[in-house]
Amino acid sequence: MAQLLRPLRANLGAVAAVGVGAGLVYAYAKPKPPTVFGGFNPQYLRLDSVEQVNHNTKRLRFAFPNPDDLSGLPLT
């Protein structure tokens, strides 16, 4: 019985290794979306909207050049 299961275990191990490898390649090979604030160069953004929050505060919203871009800034 053990001799019959040995090739099955080897095949399952190989399939699992190929699956893990393919998953890692897929996860790391995907192109990352471009970021707006990726470097130290100045960025010029279009002012999208201005919202008056109270008498001394305004909320300014800026639009990225491409709507699919990400800011690239870490959020905490």
PyMOL commands that place a pseudoatom at each C-alpha (Angstrom):
pseudoatom trace, name=CA, resn=MET, resi=1, chain=A, elem=C, hetatm=0, pos=[0.000, 0.000, 0.000]
pseudoatom trace, name=CA, resn=ALA, resi=2, chain=A, elem=C, hetatm=0, pos=[2.825, 2.413, 0.849]
pseudoatom trace, name=CA, resn=GLN, resi=3, chain=A, elem=C, hetatm=0, pos=[4.443, 1.698, -2.516]
pseudoatom trace, name=CA, resn=LEU, resi=4, chain=A, elem=C, hetatm=0, pos=[1.238, 2.709, -4.284]
pseudoatom trace, name=CA, resn=LEU, resi=5, chain=A, elem=C, hetatm=0, pos=[0.998, 6.019, -2.416]
pseudoatom trace, name=CA, resn=ARG, resi=6, chain=A, elem=C, hetatm=0, pos=[4.631, 7.066, -2.951]
pseudoatom trace, name=CA, resn=PRO, resi=7, chain=A, elem=C, hetatm=0, pos=[4.198, 8.156, -6.631]
pseudoatom trace, name=CA, resn=LEU, resi=8, chain=A, elem=C, hetatm=0, pos=[0.923, 9.874, -5.760]
pseudoatom trace, name=CA, resn=ARG, resi=9, chain=A, elem=C, hetatm=0, pos=[2.613, 11.911, -3.009]
pseudoatom trace, name=CA, resn=ALA, resi=10, chain=A, elem=C, hetatm=0, pos=[5.455, 12.845, -5.341]
pseudoatom trace, name=CA, resn=ASN, resi=11, chain=A, elem=C, hetatm=0, pos=[3.014, 14.016, -8.009]
pseudoatom trace, name=CA, resn=LEU, resi=12, chain=A, elem=C, hetatm=0, pos=[0.962, 16.009, -5.509]
pseudoatom trace, name=CA, resn=GLY, resi=13, chain=A, elem=C, hetatm=0, pos=[4.126, 17.642, -4.184]
pseudoatom trace, name=CA, resn=ALA, resi=14, chain=A, elem=C, hetatm=0, pos=[5.212, 18.582, -7.699]
pseudoatom trace, name=CA, resn=VAL, resi=15, chain=A, elem=C, hetatm=0, pos=[1.787, 20.015, -8.533]
pseudoatom trace, name=CA, resn=ALA, resi=16, chain=A, elem=C, hetatm=0, pos=[1.776, 22.015, -5.291]
pseudoatom trace, name=CA, resn=ALA, resi=17, chain=A, elem=C, hetatm=0, pos=[5.273, 23.386, -5.977]
pseudoatom trace, name=CA, resn=VAL, resi=18, chain=A, elem=C, hetatm=0, pos=[4.305, 24.413, -9.507]
pseudoatom trace, name=CA, resn=GLY, resi=19, chain=A, elem=C, hetatm=0, pos=[1.138, 26.063, -8.184]
pseudoatom trace, name=CA, resn=VAL, resi=20, chain=A, elem=C, hetatm=0, pos=[3.016, 28.042, -5.538]
pseudoatom trace, name=CA, resn=GLY, resi=21, chain=A, elem=C, hetatm=0, pos=[5.633, 29.078, -8.088]
pseudoatom trace, name=CA, resn=ALA, resi=22, chain=A, elem=C, hetatm=0, pos=[2.993, 30.176, -10.584]
pseudoatom trace, name=CA, resn=GLY, resi=23, chain=A, elem=C, hetatm=0, pos=[1.195, 32.157, -7.877]
pseudoatom trace, name=CA, resn=LEU, resi=24, chain=A, elem=C, hetatm=0, pos=[4.396, 33.962, -6.904]
pseudoatom trace, name=CA, resn=VAL, resi=25, chain=A, elem=C, hetatm=0, pos=[5.214, 34.793, -10.515]
pseudoatom trace, name=CA, resn=TYR, resi=26, chain=A, elem=C, hetatm=0, pos=[1.688, 36.133, -11.036]
pseudoatom trace, name=CA, resn=ALA, resi=27, chain=A, elem=C, hetatm=0, pos=[1.794, 38.228, -7.851]
pseudoatom trace, name=CA, resn=TYR, resi=28, chain=A, elem=C, hetatm=0, pos=[5.161, 39.831, -8.542]
pseudoatom trace, name=CA, resn=ALA, resi=29, chain=A, elem=C, hetatm=0, pos=[4.996, 40.088, -12.338]
pseudoatom trace, name=CA, resn=LYS, resi=30, chain=A, elem=C, hetatm=0, pos=[1.862, 42.252, -12.462]
pseudoatom trace, name=CA, resn=PRO, resi=31, chain=A, elem=C, hetatm=0, pos=[2.715, 45.804, -13.508]
pseudoatom trace, name=CA, resn=LYS, resi=32, chain=A, elem=C, hetatm=0, pos=[2.120, 48.285, -10.723]
pseudoatom trace, name=CA, resn=PRO, resi=33, chain=A, elem=C, hetatm=0, pos=[-0.028, 51.308, -11.554]
pseudoatom trace, name=CA, resn=PRO, resi=34, chain=A, elem=C, hetatm=0, pos=[1.954, 54.518, -11.994]
pseudoatom trace, name=CA, resn=THR, resi=35, chain=A, elem=C, hetatm=0, pos=[2.317, 56.769, -8.967]
pseudoatom trace, name=CA, resn=VAL, resi=36, chain=A, elem=C, hetatm=0, pos=[2.109, 60.548, -9.069]
pseudoatom trace, name=CA, resn=PHE, resi=37, chain=A, elem=C, hetatm=0, pos=[4.431, 61.312, -6.149]
pseudoatom trace, name=CA, resn=GLY, resi=38, chain=A, elem=C, hetatm=0, pos=[7.123, 58.731, -6.841]
pseudoatom trace, name=CA, resn=GLY, resi=39, chain=A, elem=C, hetatm=0, pos=[10.183, 60.988, -6.763]
pseudoatom trace, name=CA, resn=PHE, resi=40, chain=A, elem=C, hetatm=0, pos=[11.497, 64.341, -5.646]
pseudoatom trace, name=CA, resn=ASN, resi=41, chain=A, elem=C, hetatm=0, pos=[10.419, 66.278, -8.718]
pseudoatom trace, name=CA, resn=PRO, resi=42, chain=A, elem=C, hetatm=0, pos=[7.627, 68.874, -8.381]
pseudoatom trace, name=CA, resn=GLN, resi=43, chain=A, elem=C, hetatm=0, pos=[4.169, 67.929, -9.572]
pseudoatom trace, name=CA, resn=TYR, resi=44, chain=A, elem=C, hetatm=0, pos=[1.635, 70.345, -11.012]
pseudoatom trace, name=CA, resn=LEU, resi=45, chain=A, elem=C, hetatm=0, pos=[-1.933, 69.217, -10.407]
pseudoatom trace, name=CA, resn=ARG, resi=46, chain=A, elem=C, hetatm=0, pos=[-5.226, 70.746, -11.507]
pseudoatom trace, name=CA, resn=LEU, resi=47, chain=A, elem=C, hetatm=0, pos=[-7.447, 72.067, -8.703]
pseudoatom trace, name=CA, resn=ASP, resi=48, chain=A, elem=C, hetatm=0, pos=[-10.592, 69.935, -8.837]
pseudoatom trace, name=CA, resn=SER, resi=49, chain=A, elem=C, hetatm=0, pos=[-12.764, 71.452, -6.106]
pseudoatom trace, name=CA, resn=VAL, resi=50, chain=A, elem=C, hetatm=0, pos=[-12.755, 73.791, -3.115]
pseudoatom trace, name=CA, resn=GLU, resi=51, chain=A, elem=C, hetatm=0, pos=[-14.979, 73.091, -0.115]
pseudoatom trace, name=CA, resn=GLN, resi=52, chain=A, elem=C, hetatm=0, pos=[-15.447, 75.582, 2.718]
pseudoatom trace, name=CA, resn=VAL, resi=53, chain=A, elem=C, hetatm=0, pos=[-15.245, 73.526, 5.936]
pseudoatom trace, name=CA, resn=ASN, resi=54, chain=A, elem=C, hetatm=0, pos=[-15.563, 76.416, 8.410]
pseudoatom trace, name=CA, resn=HIS, resi=55, chain=A, elem=C, hetatm=0, pos=[-14.649, 80.105, 8.630]
pseudoatom trace, name=CA, resn=ASN, resi=56, chain=A, elem=C, hetatm=0, pos=[-10.876, 79.506, 8.471]
pseudoatom trace, name=CA, resn=THR, resi=57, chain=A, elem=C, hetatm=0, pos=[-10.532, 76.123, 6.734]
pseudoatom trace, name=CA, resn=LYS, resi=58, chain=A, elem=C, hetatm=0, pos=[-10.969, 75.059, 3.127]
pseudoatom trace, name=CA, resn=ARG, resi=59, chain=A, elem=C, hetatm=0, pos=[-10.617, 71.560, 1.709]
pseudoatom trace, name=CA, resn=LEU, resi=60, chain=A, elem=C, hetatm=0, pos=[-8.760, 71.641, -1.599]
pseudoatom trace, name=CA, resn=ARG, resi=61, chain=A, elem=C, hetatm=0, pos=[-9.037, 68.610, -3.865]
pseudoatom trace, name=CA, resn=PHE, resi=62, chain=A, elem=C, hetatm=0, pos=[-6.610, 68.127, -6.718]
pseudoatom trace, name=CA, resn=ALA, resi=63, chain=A, elem=C, hetatm=0, pos=[-7.023, 65.873, -9.747]
pseudoatom trace, name=CA, resn=PHE, resi=64, chain=A, elem=C, hetatm=0, pos=[-4.290, 63.548, -10.959]
pseudoatom trace, name=CA, resn=PRO, resi=65, chain=A, elem=C, hetatm=0, pos=[-3.330, 63.783, -14.641]
pseudoatom trace, name=CA, resn=ASN, resi=66, chain=A, elem=C, hetatm=0, pos=[-4.583, 60.228, -15.216]
pseudoatom trace, name=CA, resn=PRO, resi=67, chain=A, elem=C, hetatm=0, pos=[-7.588, 58.971, -13.170]
pseudoatom trace, name=CA, resn=ASP, resi=68, chain=A, elem=C, hetatm=0, pos=[-5.989, 55.509, -12.837]
pseudoatom trace, name=CA, resn=ASP, resi=69, chain=A, elem=C, hetatm=0, pos=[-2.830, 56.849, -11.157]
pseudoatom trace, name=CA, resn=LEU, resi=70, chain=A, elem=C, hetatm=0, pos=[-2.145, 56.298, -7.466]
pseudoatom trace, name=CA, resn=SER, resi=71, chain=A, elem=C, hetatm=0, pos=[-0.636, 58.884, -5.146]
pseudoatom trace, name=CA, resn=GLY, resi=72, chain=A, elem=C, hetatm=0, pos=[2.278, 56.679, -4.070]
pseudoatom trace, name=CA, resn=LEU, resi=73, chain=A, elem=C, hetatm=0, pos=[2.133, 58.150, -0.566]
pseudoatom trace, name=CA, resn=PRO, resi=74, chain=A, elem=C, hetatm=0, pos=[1.902, 55.769, 2.401]
pseudoatom trace, name=CA, resn=LEU, resi=75, chain=A, elem=C, hetatm=0, pos=[-1.297, 56.058, 4.418]
pseudoatom trace, name=CA, resn=THR, resi=76, chain=A, elem=C, hetatm=0, pos=[-1.132, 55.474, 8.148]
for i in range(1, 76): cmd.bond("trace and resi %d" % i, "trace and resi %d" % (i + 1))
show_as sticks, trace
zoom trace
